[in-house]
Amino acid sequence: MTRTNVQLRGILAAVTTPFTDDGTQVDEAALRRQVDRLIAAGIHGLVPTGTTGEFTTLSPAEYRRVIEAYVEAAAGRVPVVAGVGSLSTDGAIDLARHAERVGADAIMLVPPFYDPLSFDALKAFLWDVATAITIPIVYYNVPGATGLKLTAAEIAELGDIEGVDYLKDTSGDAVALAELLAVRGDRIKAFNGWDTLTFFGIASGAEASVWGVAGIVPDLAVQLWNTLAVDRDLEAARALWTPLWELSDFLESVNYVAGIKAALELTGNPVGPARLPIQPLAPAERERLAGILERAGVLGATVAA
């Protein structure tokens, strides 16, 4: 099998699935606006149908269409890494093949997330999916959802599976991430995926960050990347990180999707509600979020007024 090589680098925005106001339909017009806004701000890639994209609430037809719609909207301007998650190997392969067929550049693959797999079962799962497609796999390490906690050495071993080239680390384990970046990067390229560790991850050498906050404040996220990873100006990057950390920390204290969608509404870029059973932010939480966005200088003018 001839595999496709895709260079993933920079800020990869973990993007929402926009819904109509009643939450019953995917809002494709809002999806296209979101893509154009993020690309105009300099975002380096898009990651739809992940946790931020509420993939678990999508019908099978919606799931496939959202991936396709993001590929169409990006139109080759930036890579699209389609989130793939299923409780069965066959289901994951079907989604992965669909993503490849409609033009996704890579997939971000989460293992089955109800009954935790053994490490050997995980390797078999990844091998089965990897041999079914030619585009690269980003392994989505999210033990809080999968119940599967791996050591840095085990994660590096996954990189020996042909096609498993990248890792999105959403473990929150800075020590393991540091080990992966310092001594195991020749086996798998580790990207940070835990919001409050974004600065740490980039400063430690991560070649990309998969970041929900980037969908809210893409200009600030790209500026942080350029300052820290490109210009290597640590002092200036620390100043940029302060409001980004505050927003990241807030999102980790509430329901993440509800927080992201509230922030997009407050900044004048609404994408509809989160799907039930996720509830909107409580008034006090929404007020706290508005204050954070105001201090960051991104609160929507109509809201601020």
Short mmCIF file of the C-alpha atoms (twelve columns), coordinates in Angstrom:
data_MODEL
# 
_entry.id   MODEL 
# 
loop_
_atom_site.group_PDB 
_atom_site.id 
_atom_site.type_symbol 
_atom_site.label_atom_id 
_atom_site.label_alt_id 
_atom_site.label_comp_id 
_atom_site.label_asym_id 
_atom_site.label_seq_id 
_atom_site.Cartn_x 
_atom_site.Cartn_y 
_atom_site.Cartn_z 
_atom_site.pdbx_PDB_model_num 
ATOM 1   C CA . MET A 1   0.000   0.000  0.000  1 
ATOM 2   C CA . THR A 2   1.323   3.438  -0.936 1 
ATOM 3   C CA . ARG A 3   0.784   5.737  2.017  1 
ATOM 4   C CA . THR A 4   0.121   9.457  1.806  1 
ATOM 5   C CA . ASN A 5   2.456   11.713 3.754  1 
ATOM 6   C CA . VAL A 6   0.927   14.871 5.220  1 
ATOM 7   C CA . GLN A 7   2.913   17.510 7.066  1 
ATOM 8   C CA . LEU A 8   0.881   18.644 10.056 1 
ATOM 9   C CA . ARG A 9   2.355   21.618 11.880 1 
ATOM 10  C CA . GLY A 10  1.202   24.677 13.806 1 
ATOM 11  C CA . ILE A 11  -2.159  25.452 15.345 1 
ATOM 12  C CA . LEU A 12  -4.783  22.895 14.376 1 
ATOM 13  C CA . ALA A 13  -8.170  24.209 15.449 1 
ATOM 14  C CA . ALA A 14  -10.464 21.640 17.048 1 
ATOM 15  C CA . VAL A 15  -13.668 22.948 15.506 1 
ATOM 16  C CA . THR A 16  -17.327 22.764 16.438 1 
ATOM 17  C CA . THR A 17  -20.209 21.263 14.538 1 
ATOM 18  C CA . PRO A 18  -22.544 24.232 14.018 1 
ATOM 19  C CA . PHE A 19  -26.225 23.513 14.610 1 
ATOM 20  C CA . THR A 20  -29.403 25.411 13.901 1 
ATOM 21  C CA . ASP A 21  -30.907 27.283 16.856 1 
ATOM 22  C CA . ASP A 22  -33.036 24.311 17.889 1 
ATOM 23  C CA . GLY A 23  -30.062 21.942 17.662 1 
ATOM 24  C CA . THR A 24  -31.798 19.581 15.247 1 
ATOM 25  C CA . GLN A 25  -29.848 20.234 12.049 1 
ATOM 26  C CA . VAL A 26  -26.265 20.886 11.043 1 
ATOM 27  C CA . ASP A 27  -25.908 24.528 9.970  1 
ATOM 28  C CA . GLU A 28  -23.673 24.276 6.930  1 
ATOM 29  C CA . ALA A 29  -23.713 28.021 6.221  1 
ATOM 30  C CA . ALA A 30  -22.318 28.657 9.713  1 
ATOM 31  C CA . LEU A 31  -19.797 25.872 9.166  1 
ATOM 32  C CA . ARG A 32  -18.498 27.561 6.025  1 
ATOM 33  C CA . ARG A 33  -18.301 30.936 7.768  1 
ATOM 34  C CA . GLN A 34  -16.342 29.333 10.586 1 
ATOM 35  C CA . VAL A 35  -13.852 27.782 8.185  1 
ATOM 36  C CA . ASP A 36  -13.311 31.030 6.274  1 
ATOM 37  C CA . ARG A 37  -12.831 32.991 9.511  1 
ATOM 38  C CA . LEU A 38  -10.246 30.557 10.871 1 
ATOM 39  C CA . ILE A 39  -8.284  30.292 7.642  1 
ATOM 40  C CA . ALA A 40  -8.275  34.073 7.239  1 
ATOM 41  C CA . ALA A 41  -6.752  34.301 10.720 1 
ATOM 42  C CA . GLY A 42  -3.898  32.009 9.696  1 
ATOM 43  C CA . ILE A 43  -4.925  28.736 11.347 1 
ATOM 44  C CA . HIS A 44  -2.749  25.901 10.047 1 
ATOM 45  C CA . GLY A 45  -5.337  23.097 10.009 1 
ATOM 46  C CA . LEU A 46  -8.841  22.017 10.994 1 
ATOM 47  C CA . VAL A 47  -9.903  19.078 13.152 1 
ATOM 48  C CA . PRO A 48  -13.671 18.483 12.862 1 
ATOM 49  C CA . THR A 49  -15.798 15.709 14.419 1 
ATOM 50  C CA . GLY A 50  -13.688 15.368 17.521 1 
ATOM 51  C CA . THR A 51  -14.740 16.082 21.088 1 
ATOM 52  C CA . THR A 52  -15.318 19.764 20.304 1 
ATOM 53  C CA . GLY A 53  -17.271 18.668 17.223 1 
ATOM 54  C CA . GLU A 54  -19.719 16.621 19.349 1 
ATOM 55  C CA . PHE A 55  -19.192 13.514 17.228 1 
ATOM 56  C CA . THR A 56  -21.029 11.297 19.692 1 
ATOM 57  C CA . THR A 57  -24.285 13.222 19.102 1 
ATOM 58  C CA . LEU A 58  -24.202 13.048 15.302 1 
ATOM 59  C CA . SER A 59  -26.312 10.607 13.332 1 
ATOM 60  C CA . PRO A 60  -24.334 8.385  10.947 1 
ATOM 61  C CA . ALA A 61  -25.416 10.515 7.994  1 
ATOM 62  C CA . GLU A 62  -24.579 13.764 9.802  1 
ATOM 63  C CA . TYR A 63  -21.177 12.446 10.851 1 
ATOM 64  C CA . ARG A 64  -20.190 11.711 7.283  1 
ATOM 65  C CA . ARG A 65  -21.647 14.912 5.915  1 
ATOM 66  C CA . VAL A 66  -19.874 17.109 8.478  1 
ATOM 67  C CA . ILE A 67  -16.510 15.628 7.496  1 
ATOM 68  C CA . GLU A 68  -17.325 16.163 3.833  1 
ATOM 69  C CA . ALA A 69  -18.563 19.715 4.433  1 
ATOM 70  C CA . TYR A 70  -15.355 20.687 6.233  1 
ATOM 71  C CA . VAL A 71  -13.246 19.287 3.406  1 
ATOM 72  C CA . GLU A 72  -15.336 21.184 0.871  1 
ATOM 73  C CA . ALA A 73  -15.163 24.432 2.845  1 
ATOM 74  C CA . ALA A 74  -11.407 24.191 3.391  1 
ATOM 75  C CA . ALA A 75  -10.969 23.584 -0.344 1 
ATOM 76  C CA . GLY A 76  -7.345  22.545 0.042  1 
ATOM 77  C CA . ARG A 77  -6.289  25.742 1.786  1 
ATOM 78  C CA . VAL A 78  -5.322  23.925 5.004  1 
ATOM 79  C CA . PRO A 79  -5.234  20.249 6.001  1 
ATOM 80  C CA . VAL A 80  -8.403  18.701 7.399  1 
ATOM 81  C CA . VAL A 81  -7.913  15.999 10.043 1 
ATOM 82  C CA . ALA A 82  -11.245 14.205 10.451 1 
ATOM 83  C CA . GLY A 83  -12.092 12.885 13.886 1 
ATOM 84  C CA . VAL A 84  -13.048 9.204  13.775 1 
ATOM 85  C CA . GLY A 85  -14.643 7.454  16.727 1 
ATOM 86  C CA . SER A 86  -16.684 4.265  16.892 1 
ATOM 87  C CA . LEU A 87  -17.340 1.475  19.351 1 
ATOM 88  C CA . SER A 88  -16.364 -1.161 16.782 1 
ATOM 89  C CA . THR A 89  -13.424 -1.716 14.458 1 
ATOM 90  C CA . ASP A 90  -15.739 -2.050 11.455 1 
ATOM 91  C CA . GLY A 91  -17.431 1.219  12.328 1 
ATOM 92  C CA . ALA A 92  -14.109 3.029  12.660 1 
ATOM 93  C CA . ILE A 93  -12.880 1.620  9.345  1 
ATOM 94  C CA . ASP A 94  -16.079 2.688  7.610  1 
ATOM 95  C CA . LEU A 95  -15.722 6.261  8.893  1 
ATOM 96  C CA . ALA A 96  -12.002 6.352  8.126  1 
ATOM 97  C CA . ARG A 97  -12.565 5.171  4.561  1 
ATOM 98  C CA . HIS A 98  -15.291 7.767  4.122  1 
ATOM 99  C CA . ALA A 99  -12.960 10.504 5.375  1 
ATOM 100 C CA . GLU A 100 -10.271 9.433  2.916  1 
ATOM 101 C CA . ARG A 101 -12.760 9.121  0.063  1 
ATOM 102 C CA . VAL A 102 -14.107 12.670 0.494  1 
ATOM 103 C CA . GLY A 103 -10.634 14.195 0.709  1 
ATOM 104 C CA . ALA A 104 -9.609  14.464 4.368  1 
ATOM 105 C CA . ASP A 105 -5.830  14.716 4.726  1 
ATOM 106 C CA . ALA A 106 -5.622  12.556 7.856  1 
ATOM 107 C CA . ILE A 107 -7.832  11.132 10.576 1 
ATOM 108 C CA . MET A 108 -7.702  11.606 14.341 1 
ATOM 109 C CA . LEU A 109 -8.633  8.198  15.700 1 
ATOM 110 C CA . VAL A 110 -10.013 7.624  19.184 1 
ATOM 111 C CA . PRO A 111 -10.234 3.998  20.350 1 
ATOM 112 C CA . PRO A 112 -13.554 2.537  21.525 1 
ATOM 113 C CA . PHE A 113 -14.556 4.547  24.555 1 
ATOM 114 C CA . TYR A 114 -16.945 2.406  26.595 1 
ATOM 115 C CA . ASP A 115 -15.063 -0.770 27.488 1 
ATOM 116 C CA . PRO A 116 -11.318 0.039  27.778 1 
ATOM 117 C CA . LEU A 117 -9.095  -2.006 25.487 1 
ATOM 118 C CA . SER A 118 -5.979  -3.862 26.550 1 
ATOM 119 C CA . PHE A 119 -2.770  -2.542 25.018 1 
ATOM 120 C CA . ASP A 120 -2.557  -5.508 22.649 1 
ATOM 121 C CA . ALA A 121 -6.184  -4.974 21.584 1 
ATOM 122 C CA . LEU A 122 -5.451  -1.285 21.002 1 
ATOM 123 C CA . LYS A 123 -2.508  -2.113 18.745 1 
ATOM 124 C CA . ALA A 124 -4.646  -4.566 16.789 1 
ATOM 125 C CA . PHE A 125 -7.390  -1.946 16.434 1 
ATOM 126 C CA . LEU A 126 -4.972  0.686  15.147 1 
ATOM 127 C CA . TRP A 127 -3.348  -1.777 12.750 1 
ATOM 128 C CA . ASP A 128 -6.735  -2.788 11.342 1 
ATOM 129 C CA . VAL A 129 -7.745  0.820  10.684 1 
ATOM 130 C CA . ALA A 130 -4.315  1.859  9.392  1 
ATOM 131 C CA . THR A 131 -4.242  -0.960 6.826  1 
ATOM 132 C CA . ALA A 132 -7.697  0.014  5.564  1 
ATOM 133 C CA . ILE A 133 -6.675  3.548  4.509  1 
ATOM 134 C CA . THR A 134 -3.667  5.336  3.031  1 
ATOM 135 C CA . ILE A 135 -3.910  8.676  4.865  1 
ATOM 136 C CA . PRO A 136 -2.080  9.191  8.187  1 
ATOM 137 C CA . ILE A 137 -3.559  8.555  11.620 1 
ATOM 138 C CA . VAL A 138 -3.324  10.902 14.585 1 
ATOM 139 C CA . TYR A 139 -3.861  8.712  17.658 1 
ATOM 140 C CA . TYR A 140 -6.209  10.523 20.044 1 
ATOM 141 C CA . ASN A 141 -4.934  9.817  23.553 1 
ATOM 142 C CA . VAL A 142 -7.806  10.840 25.821 1 
ATOM 143 C CA . PRO A 143 -7.813  8.515  28.843 1 
ATOM 144 C CA . GLY A 144 -10.554 10.499 30.569 1 
ATOM 145 C CA . ALA A 145 -12.961 9.260  27.887 1 
ATOM 146 C CA . THR A 146 -11.488 5.882  26.935 1 
ATOM 147 C CA . GLY A 147 -10.260 4.672  30.331 1 
ATOM 148 C CA . LEU A 148 -7.048  3.681  28.566 1 
ATOM 149 C CA . LYS A 149 -3.993  5.218  30.232 1 
ATOM 150 C CA . LEU A 150 -0.711  4.600  28.428 1 
ATOM 151 C CA . THR A 151 2.887   5.262  29.349 1 
ATOM 152 C CA . ALA A 152 5.079   7.358  27.075 1 
ATOM 153 C CA . ALA A 153 6.884   4.171  26.032 1 
ATOM 154 C CA . GLU A 154 3.597   2.502  25.067 1 
ATOM 155 C CA . ILE A 155 2.481   5.528  23.088 1 
ATOM 156 C CA . ALA A 156 5.809   5.564  21.249 1 
ATOM 157 C CA . GLU A 157 5.311   1.884  20.421 1 
ATOM 158 C CA . LEU A 158 2.057   2.766  18.661 1 
ATOM 159 C CA . GLY A 159 4.136   4.823  16.264 1 
ATOM 160 C CA . ASP A 160 5.751   1.616  15.007 1 
ATOM 161 C CA . ILE A 161 2.437   0.768  13.312 1 
ATOM 162 C CA . GLU A 162 2.741   1.973  9.736  1 
ATOM 163 C CA . GLY A 163 0.396   4.916  9.242  1 
ATOM 164 C CA . VAL A 164 0.168   5.901  12.915 1 
ATOM 165 C CA . ASP A 165 2.351   8.976  12.549 1 
ATOM 166 C CA . TYR A 166 1.003   11.442 15.081 1 
ATOM 167 C CA . LEU A 167 -0.408  11.734 18.581 1 
ATOM 168 C CA . LYS A 168 -2.883  14.196 20.025 1 
ATOM 169 C CA . ASP A 169 -2.125  14.022 23.734 1 
ATOM 170 C CA . THR A 170 -5.161  14.953 25.797 1 
ATOM 171 C CA . SER A 171 -4.009  13.134 28.895 1 
ATOM 172 C CA . GLY A 172 -3.002  16.218 30.877 1 
ATOM 173 C CA . ASP A 173 0.181   14.349 31.817 1 
ATOM 174 C CA . ALA A 174 2.916   16.914 31.237 1 
ATOM 175 C CA . VAL A 175 5.646   14.514 32.355 1 
ATOM 176 C CA . ALA A 176 4.676   11.909 29.745 1 
ATOM 177 C CA . LEU A 177 4.348   14.581 27.061 1 
ATOM 178 C CA . ALA A 178 7.804   15.910 27.944 1 
ATOM 179 C CA . GLU A 179 9.247   12.394 27.602 1 
ATOM 180 C CA . LEU A 180 7.569   11.862 24.245 1 
ATOM 181 C CA . LEU A 181 8.909   15.154 22.927 1 
ATOM 182 C CA . ALA A 182 12.403  14.834 24.390 1 
ATOM 183 C CA . VAL A 183 13.404  11.242 23.676 1 
ATOM 184 C CA . ARG A 184 10.686  9.398  21.747 1 
ATOM 185 C CA . GLY A 185 9.866   11.787 18.913 1 
ATOM 186 C CA . ASP A 186 11.570  9.557  16.352 1 
ATOM 187 C CA . ARG A 187 8.745   7.006  16.739 1 
ATOM 188 C CA . ILE A 188 5.661   9.223  16.890 1 
ATOM 189 C CA . LYS A 189 5.172   12.978 16.609 1 
ATOM 190 C CA . ALA A 190 3.374   14.206 19.687 1 
ATOM 191 C CA . PHE A 191 0.987   17.159 19.540 1 
ATOM 192 C CA . ASN A 192 -0.409  18.801 22.643 1 
ATOM 193 C CA . GLY A 193 -4.162  18.502 23.037 1 
ATOM 194 C CA . TRP A 194 -4.664  19.665 26.633 1 
ATOM 195 C CA . ASP A 195 -5.539  23.355 26.571 1 
ATOM 196 C CA . THR A 196 -3.683  24.588 29.646 1 
ATOM 197 C CA . LEU A 197 -0.524  22.750 28.529 1 
ATOM 198 C CA . THR A 198 -0.410  24.459 25.134 1 
ATOM 199 C CA . PHE A 199 2.448   26.809 26.010 1 
ATOM 200 C CA . PHE A 200 4.370   23.985 27.663 1 
ATOM 201 C CA . GLY A 201 3.877   21.687 24.696 1 
ATOM 202 C CA . ILE A 202 4.988   24.207 22.073 1 
ATOM 203 C CA . ALA A 203 7.927   25.372 24.174 1 
ATOM 204 C CA . SER A 204 8.961   21.739 24.645 1 
ATOM 205 C CA . GLY A 205 9.071   21.146 20.912 1 
ATOM 206 C CA . ALA A 206 5.608   19.949 19.880 1 
ATOM 207 C CA . GLU A 207 5.241   20.604 16.166 1 
ATOM 208 C CA . ALA A 208 1.516   21.265 16.509 1 
ATOM 209 C CA . SER A 209 -1.236  21.854 19.001 1 
ATOM 210 C CA . VAL A 210 -4.811  20.629 18.520 1 
ATOM 211 C CA . TRP A 211 -6.681  23.346 20.359 1 
ATOM 212 C CA . GLY A 212 -10.354 24.188 20.839 1 
ATOM 213 C CA . VAL A 213 -9.479  27.690 22.027 1 
ATOM 214 C CA . ALA A 214 -8.035  28.363 18.582 1 
ATOM 215 C CA . GLY A 215 -11.548 28.226 17.162 1 
ATOM 216 C CA . ILE A 216 -12.575 31.082 19.450 1 
ATOM 217 C CA . VAL A 217 -9.522  33.344 19.196 1 
ATOM 218 C CA . PRO A 218 -7.609  32.176 16.112 1 
ATOM 219 C CA . ASP A 219 -5.627  35.382 15.752 1 
ATOM 220 C CA . LEU A 220 -4.266  35.114 19.303 1 
ATOM 221 C CA . ALA A 221 -3.559  31.394 18.909 1 
ATOM 222 C CA . VAL A 222 -1.611  31.910 15.692 1 
ATOM 223 C CA . GLN A 223 0.231   34.850 17.221 1 
ATOM 224 C CA . LEU A 224 1.305   32.646 20.129 1 
ATOM 225 C CA . TRP A 225 2.573   29.984 17.719 1 
ATOM 226 C CA . ASN A 226 4.519   32.489 15.644 1 
ATOM 227 C CA . THR A 227 6.027   34.159 18.677 1 
ATOM 228 C CA . LEU A 228 6.946   30.990 20.555 1 
ATOM 229 C CA . ALA A 229 7.644   28.373 17.865 1 
ATOM 230 C CA . VAL A 230 8.854   30.540 14.984 1 
ATOM 231 C CA . ASP A 231 10.409  33.667 16.522 1 
ATOM 232 C CA . ARG A 232 11.390  31.888 19.759 1 
ATOM 233 C CA . ASP A 233 10.660  35.042 21.755 1 
ATOM 234 C CA . LEU A 234 9.912   33.513 25.146 1 
ATOM 235 C CA . GLU A 235 9.213   36.762 26.979 1 
ATOM 236 C CA . ALA A 236 6.732   38.039 24.400 1 
ATOM 237 C CA . ALA A 237 5.093   34.612 24.213 1 
ATOM 238 C CA . ARG A 238 4.569   34.564 27.975 1 
ATOM 239 C CA . ALA A 239 2.657   37.834 27.745 1 
ATOM 240 C CA . LEU A 240 0.486   36.447 24.941 1 
ATOM 241 C CA . TRP A 241 -0.154  33.263 26.900 1 
ATOM 242 C CA . THR A 242 -1.733  34.982 29.924 1 
ATOM 243 C CA . PRO A 243 -5.201  35.618 28.403 1 
ATOM 244 C CA . LEU A 244 -5.060  32.350 26.479 1 
ATOM 245 C CA . TRP A 245 -4.316  30.434 29.657 1 
ATOM 246 C CA . GLU A 246 -7.213  32.154 31.438 1 
ATOM 247 C CA . LEU A 247 -9.610  31.124 28.667 1 
ATOM 248 C CA . SER A 248 -8.177  27.605 28.539 1 
ATOM 249 C CA . ASP A 249 -8.436  27.227 32.292 1 
ATOM 250 C CA . PHE A 250 -12.061 28.361 32.247 1 
ATOM 251 C CA . LEU A 251 -12.994 25.832 29.569 1 
ATOM 252 C CA . GLU A 252 -11.432 23.037 31.603 1 
ATOM 253 C CA . SER A 253 -13.626 24.029 34.564 1 
ATOM 254 C CA . VAL A 254 -16.992 23.728 32.741 1 
ATOM 255 C CA . ASN A 255 -18.517 21.485 30.101 1 
ATOM 256 C CA . TYR A 256 -16.023 22.027 27.297 1 
ATOM 257 C CA . VAL A 257 -18.423 22.093 24.346 1 
ATOM 258 C CA . ALA A 258 -20.916 24.342 26.139 1 
ATOM 259 C CA . GLY A 259 -18.070 26.706 26.977 1 
ATOM 260 C CA . ILE A 260 -16.726 26.788 23.433 1 
ATOM 261 C CA . LYS A 261 -20.130 27.478 21.927 1 
ATOM 262 C CA . ALA A 262 -20.928 30.180 24.498 1 
ATOM 263 C CA . ALA A 263 -17.591 31.847 23.764 1 
ATOM 264 C CA . LEU A 264 -18.259 31.823 20.043 1 
ATOM 265 C CA . GLU A 265 -21.627 33.456 20.618 1 
ATOM 266 C CA . LEU A 266 -20.107 36.069 22.930 1 
ATOM 267 C CA . THR A 267 -17.423 36.926 20.376 1 
ATOM 268 C CA . GLY A 268 -20.003 37.420 17.623 1 
ATOM 269 C CA . ASN A 269 -19.426 34.103 15.841 1 
ATOM 270 C CA . PRO A 270 -22.415 31.958 16.863 1 
ATOM 271 C CA . VAL A 271 -22.585 28.302 15.828 1 
ATOM 272 C CA . GLY A 272 -25.776 27.319 17.619 1 
ATOM 273 C CA . PRO A 273 -26.186 25.389 20.866 1 
ATOM 274 C CA . ALA A 274 -24.569 22.219 22.078 1 
ATOM 275 C CA . ARG A 275 -26.786 19.213 21.560 1 
ATOM 276 C CA . LEU A 276 -28.773 17.764 24.423 1 
ATOM 277 C CA . PRO A 277 -28.165 16.447 26.974 1 
ATOM 278 C CA . ILE A 278 -25.393 19.097 27.236 1 
ATOM 279 C CA . GLN A 279 -26.875 22.181 28.857 1 
ATOM 280 C CA . PRO A 280 -25.944 25.826 28.230 1 
ATOM 281 C CA . LEU A 281 -23.585 27.498 30.663 1 
ATOM 282 C CA . ALA A 282 -25.195 28.721 33.865 1 
ATOM 283 C CA . PRO A 283 -25.621 32.521 34.001 1 
ATOM 284 C CA . ALA A 284 -22.783 32.946 36.498 1 
ATOM 285 C CA . GLU A 285 -20.425 30.888 34.319 1 
ATOM 286 C CA . ARG A 286 -21.429 32.814 31.225 1 
ATOM 287 C CA . GLU A 287 -20.761 36.103 33.024 1 
ATOM 288 C CA . ARG A 288 -17.330 34.861 34.107 1 
ATOM 289 C CA . LEU A 289 -16.576 33.835 30.541 1 
ATOM 290 C CA . ALA A 290 -17.630 37.246 29.227 1 
ATOM 291 C CA . GLY A 291 -15.185 38.873 31.625 1 
ATOM 292 C CA . ILE A 292 -12.344 36.665 30.401 1 
ATOM 293 C CA . LEU A 293 -13.142 37.467 26.770 1 
ATOM 294 C CA . GLU A 294 -13.375 41.164 27.544 1 
ATOM 295 C CA . ARG A 295 -9.945  41.138 29.189 1 
ATOM 296 C CA . ALA A 296 -8.602  39.348 26.129 1 
ATOM 297 C CA . GLY A 297 -10.081 42.108 23.948 1 
ATOM 298 C CA . VAL A 298 -12.329 39.779 21.935 1 
ATOM 299 C CA . LEU A 299 -15.778 40.209 23.476 1 
ATOM 300 C CA . GLY A 300 -18.284 40.909 20.687 1 
ATOM 301 C CA . ALA A 301 -19.104 44.578 20.312 1 
ATOM 302 C CA . THR A 302 -22.833 44.048 20.478 1 
ATOM 303 C CA . VAL A 303 -22.463 42.007 23.674 1 
ATOM 304 C CA . ALA A 304 -20.066 44.482 25.264 1 
ATOM 305 C CA . ALA A 305 -22.436 47.322 24.493 1 
# 
